[in-house]
């Protein structure tokens, strides 16, 4: 499923230079990624990057 707001290829990084990890969720408060997602971004395929963006959007919509 393609969610609205997922960026086109090439997939840009969601980083906005606000690098604060939320201990409760395990997500960065700036980009909504986990440490594993952040660490793997540079070597991730475009397909994986899109999946990370989809997770980010779901996290934002879920309000968790």
N, C-alpha and C positions, 0 to 999 in steps of 0.2 A: 504494500500500500504506500503510495506517495502522499506524504503529508504536505499541506500548504506551508510555505515559508522555507522549505528545504532548498538550499542554494543549488544552482546549476554547476556543471563541470566547467573548468576545474573547481573543485570544492575548496572554498576559502576556510581558513582556520576560524573557529568561533571565538578565539582569544580576544579580549578587549583590554588587556593589560591590568586587570583587577584580579590578582592572584591570591585569593583568600579561601582556604578550604573550610567548609562547614563540617564540623565534627559529627553532627547529627545525621546528615545525609550522605557525607562523603563526596560531595560535589563542590567544585569551585564556585564561589559566589559570583564570579564574573562571567564565566563561560558555561557553567552548568555541567562540566565534564568531571569524570572521576580521575584520579591520579593515573590509572592505567590507560585511560583514553588520551590523556594529555601526553604521557610518555610515548605512546605508540603512534601519535598523529603523524609525525614526519615520515615514517616508513609504511603507513597504512595506504591501501589501495583506495581509489576513488569510491568504490562500492562500500568499503568499510567506513570511509569518511561520511558518506551519505547516511549510513545506518547510525553513526554517532550523532549526526544532526537530527535524525528522527527521534532518537532517545532524548536529546536536549529539548526538543519541542514538546514531547510527551511529559517530561519532567516539569516544564514550565506550565503546561496546561493542567497537570495534576495538582499543582500547588503544594506538593509534598516538601 
